[in-house]
Each structure stands twice: as C-alpha cells, then as structure tokens.
Amino acid sequence: MQEPLLCPIGDRSQVGEARRRVVALAARIGLGEVPREKLALLVNELGTNLVKHAGGGELIVRALPGRPALEILALDKGGGMASVEESFRDGHSTSGSAGTGLGAVRRLASFVDVYSHPGGTAIVAHVAVPEASDPAARRWEVGAVCVSKSGEEVCGDGWASADTADGYRLMMADGLGHGLGAAEAARAAVRCFERDPTLGPAAQVSAIHLALRGTRGAAVAVVNIDRRAGVAIFAGVGNIAGSIIADRGSRHLASLNGTAGHTVHKITEFGYPWTDDALLLVHTDGLVSRWNLDRYPGLVQRHPSLVAGVLFRDFNRGRDDVTVVAARGRAA
C-alpha cells in the first residue's frame, strides 16, 4: 500500500512542491499521462485556492484501492464559502481573479464533493483512469486519513479493509509509540488481516495478537458489518475508538484493555444494530476523543472522506500518528 502524502500549503511555492509529489505518486501507481496532467492542474487549483482564500491549509493525497486512482483532500480553516454552488461557478470570484479555479476542479475530477461551514472548507476530488472499474468501490463509500507524526518518515498506524455486496470488514492497528518500530507492528497486523479477511472479529484479533509477537505491539480493532443481517460485530484491544452514527443517534464500540503481541487478557465480540443510513467511524488515539459531529450540520451526509478529513483537521492531537476511517454502504 502506498503511503499517503501530506502536503502543507502555506504559500505558492508549496503548491509547486505538492504538484511534483502528487504527479510522482500518480506515476508510481500507474496513472497515465493524461490523468497525471489533470492531477497537476487540479493540485494547482486546489493549492492556489487554499493560499488565496484561506491563508493556507493542507492537501492529503492517497491511492484508492482496486484501480489506478488518486484521491485529493483539501482542508482549510478559513471562513468557509457563502455558497458552494456559486463558488464552483465559472466567473465567480471573491479575490478579483478570473474565477475559474473551482469550476476547473469539477471539470478535471471524476468525482468531487464539498463541505463548507464558518470554521473551514473540505474538498475531496478523485482522478482515475476512465475505463477503470471497481465494483466493490461502488458498493461502499470509504474515506480515510492516515498521517504520521510530524517529523516521522513513516506512519505507525495501519488499516485494511475488505468488502462484498452485503458486508464490510475493517481492521485498524496503532503500533505502540511512533516511527519504524510502530510501523513494523502496524504492517504486520495489516498482513495478517489480508491473509484471511473472512475471519470473525475475535478470531482476527487473536490471529493478529499471535502475529505481532516479537514486535513492539499494537492496539487493534476489527469490525465486520453484515448489511443483510443488520448487524455490526466489533472486537478490539487497546485505545482504538469506534462509533456507529445513524439517524437514531450514535453508539460507541467497546474495546478492552490490552496490547496485541504482548498482553491480551480477553477478546470479546460485541454486536450493534446496523442500518442502511449508518456511518462507521473508527480512529486511533491520534485524534482527541471529544469530537462531536453535531457541530457540523450536514457533514455526516457528505462523502466519508470529508467526515474523516474534517475530524482530522479539527481534532488532530498534533503529537502522534493519526488514522481516521469512515465507511458507508451505498444505496442498492
């Protein structure tokens, strides 16, 4: 799995650096020349927009699974857009420019979604090979931010998922500490999950516990969603937090004390109701626990990448690796 890119944007020079990094990543995952050209223009437009209208922000770029495609997430803490639709209309400008930037983003990307409120704006855009087809991607919408602690070259968190028409399986690991030792533990957990993602949550956590012996160890959580049965099964050890958010309210998923690879006293599965409107949200302790989506009217209905991005932007501790994954089943 390619490591995501975090590109701080504070001035125009950083826009050019972000563009070069993103195009290089696109080449590594097999995107052709035309999509790479689109990406270069898209990064330029989003990055320039961050500088002009919000005084800066950041771009988070990740490879999407299943086909050559990239997701770009632009985050800022500016004043927000008075009207999202007006801001994307060609000719609209609040800075005296030609007003073609965000309209160009919509034309260049294969998918765009936006969330804006007075505390800032989040924009997600996808660029993919036109003929690429990934049926699983159409069954589930998944958003993720996985970023290393500032100053570290690798992230000590890891996550992996697998899905079917009726189910979704997610594993998240937070290696103890940060840096290479934590990353080795998290990657071992990912490899174990990917060997057999069909295991139930308790069996999966148990297998990962054995696989992590000899490593630094990790907090681990696994959730299996069965849409047909209307249930989510969760098992976790350590301080990975999970929630199911739906119209009827939210439920927090119960994780037990322990460290996979070292000390696990008990592995227990817990079952929770799952409805078609539900959103799964799981994160490591690099995110503070006091977040509240009620502060963001309408966000939970947007693409899960915007949910993950806004929570990362506003509740990142800033002194640890942080991973946030949000997932929702698409309407049949």
N, C-alpha and C positions, 0 to 999 in steps of 0.2 A: 504494500500500500504506500502510495506517495505521501510524504509529509505535507500537510497544508502549509501555505505561505501566509505569513502575517506581514503586511506592508504598511507601516506607519506613513501617513501623508500629512506633512506639516507645511510644505511649500512645493512649488512647481518642480524643483529638482528631484524631489522624491517621487513625483509622478513618473518621470522618465525611468528611474530605477525600478519602480514597480512594474512598469511596462516590460522592461527587459526580463525581469524574473518570471513574470507570468508567461510570456512567449516561450521562454526556455522550458518551463514546466509543460506547456502545451505540446512542444516538440517531443518531450520525453514520453508522454502518454499516447502519442500517435496522431494528434490532430494535424490535419493537412495545412497547406499553405494558406488557403482561403479562410478557414476558420481562425488561423493564427493572426491573419491580417484583421479580421473582425475583432479578435480579442485585444489587439494592440490599440485599436480605435476606442473600444469600449473602456479599457482601463484608463486611457487618456481622458475620456469624457467624464467618467465617474470620479477619477482622482482630481481633475481640474475643478469639478463641481464641489468637491469637499473643501478645496482651498478657497474658492471664491465665495461660497455661500455659508460655510460653517466654520471657517477658520482652521480647517483640518479635520482629520479623522483617521480611519484605517480601512484597508481592504484586506479581506480574508479570502483566500482562494484555495479551493480543494478540487481534486479529481473526483468525478462521480463514478460510482461502480457500474460495471456491466457494459460500458461502451466508451469510446473516446469522447469525453465531455468534461468541461470545467464549470464550476460554479464560482461566481464572484459575489461577495457580500460586502457592500459599502456601508460603513457605520459612522455616524457623527452625533455630536451632542449640541447641535445648533438649535435655532429657534423653530425648526420644522417648516413644512410647506403649508401655506394658507389653503391651497387647493392642489391635490396631487395631479388631477387631470389637467389643470391649467399649466402646471409646471412641466408636464410632458408634451404640451402642445408647441409645435414649431412656431417660433416668433415670440414666445413668452419669455421675458427676462426681467429679473429684479436687480441686475447689476450693470445694465447698459450694454450687454453683449448682444450677439445676433439671436440668442435664444434657441439654438438648435441642439444643445448638448443632450438633454434628457430625451428629447424626441429621437435622437440618433441612437441612444441606448436601446430604446424599444425596437427600432428597426434592425439593429445589429444582432440582438439576442434572440435565441429561440424561445426563451421564457423570461418574463420579468414580473416581479411583484414588489410592492412598496408598502411600508408602514411609516407614517409620519405623525408626530404629535409635538407639542411645545418643547419637549425635552430632547428632541433629535429626530433623525430620519434613518431608516434602514432600507436598503435596496438590494434585492437579490436578482441576479441575472445568470442565465445559462447559455453557454455556447457549445454546440455539439455538431458532430458530423451529420449532415442532413439525412442520410439513409440509415443512420444508427437506430436500432430498435431494441428496446429492453422491456419486455412485458412486465417484469417484476417492478420496474420503476413506475409503471402505470398503475400498479395495484396499491402502492404505498408511497406517500409523500414523507420524505425523511430529511431533516435538517440537522446539521452538526457543526459545532465549532470545537476544535481540538488544538490547543495552543500551548506551547512550552512556557515555562517561567522565563521572565526576561533575563537575558544573558546566557541561557542554555541553548545548545545547538539541537537537542532532541527533546521530545516530549515524553515525560514519564507516565502519561496516561495512554490508554489504548481502548478501542472499541471495535466491535464487529457485529454484523447482523446477517440474517438470512430470512427470506420471506417466501410465502406461497400465496395462492389466491385467497386462502382463508386464515392465514396466520403470519405472525411476525415474531422473530426471535432476536433479542438484543443482549449482548454481553458487554460490560464495561469494566475496565480494570484501572486502578490507580496505584502504580508502583510506589512503595514507601520512599519518601523524600522526592528527589528530582534528579535529573541528569542521567548518565548512562546506566547506572545500576537500576534506577526506577524504570527506565525504558526497556531494559532487558526483561524485567519481570512482566511488564505490561505486554510486550511482544510475545512472551511465552504463553500468556493467557490467551491472546488472540489466536496463536497457532493451535492451541488445544481446542478452543471453541470451533475453529474452522475444520478440524479433523472430523468432527461429528456434531453439527449444529442441531441435530434432531433430538439430542438428549434433553430430558426434562431439567428444569432449573436446579433442583437439588443435586441430581446426578452430575450436571455440568459443573457446578461449583465444586463438588467433590473431586471431579477429574482435574480441574484446574488447580485445586489445592495440592494434589499429588505432583502435577507438572511443574509447580513453582518451587518445589523443594530444591535447595541449592541456590536459589535466587534471593534477592532482598525481600521478596514477598509483596503482596498487594492486597488492597481492598478490592472485592469482586462482587458484581451483581449480575444476575441473569433474569430476564423476563421473557416469557412466552405468551403471546396473545393468540387466542383462538376466536376469531370473529364469529364463526358459526355457532359455537357454544356460548358466546357472550361472556368470556372469562379471560382474565389475565393472571398468570401464575408467576410469582416472584420469589426469588431466594437470593440472599446477599449476606456477605460478611464484611464488616468494616464500614467506613463512613461514606459510602456512595448513596446518594439520595434519589428517590424516585417518586413520581406523582402521576396520577391519572386525573385529567382535568376534563370535565364534561358539563353540560348544561345543568345537571343536578348538583354540581359542586365538585370539589376535588378530594381525592383520597391520597394519603401519603403511604408509600410502600415500606414495609417493615424489614429492616436489615438488622442482623445480630452482630454482637461483638466478635472480633477475631481478625486474623490476618492469614489469607490464603498462602500456603507454602510454609507456614510456621505454626500458628496456634489457632485451631478451629475446634471449639467445644461442641457445637451443634449446628447442623444445617437443616433449616426448616423451610418448607414451601408455604406461601400464603396466597390465597385466592381472592380476587377482586372482580366485581362486575365490570364488563367492558361493553360499551355501546358504540354504535356507528359514528356518533358525533365526538367520541372521546379523543383526547390527545395524550400520548405518553410522553413524559418528560423525565429524563434521567441525567444526573450530573455528578461530577466529582466534587470534593470539598474545596477546589479552587474557586468555586462560586459560593458566595455567602448564602446562608440559609434563609435570610429574611425577605427574599424576593416575593412579590405579590403581583400577579398578572392583572388584578383588578385595577392597578394603576394605569393600565394601558388598554383603554376601551377598544374593542375590536381586534386586538392583536391575536388572540387565540384562534380567530377565524382565518388569519393570513397563512401564507406558506410556512411550514415548520422551521425553515432556515431563518426566517425573520424572528420567530419566537426565540430560537437559540441565540441569534445574533444580538437581539436587544437585551436579553438577560446577561450575556457575556459583557456587553458594553457597560451596563449599569451596575452589575453586581460581581464583577471580577475582583477577587481579593488583591491581585497585583503582585503577589509574592509566592505563587505556586503555579504548577501546571493547571490548566483548567479544560474540562471537556463538558459540553452540553449537547445532548441529542434529544430531538423531538421527532415524534413519528405519528402519522395519522393514516388510517386506511382510506383510500379513495372511494367515492360512491360507486356502486356497481353499475 
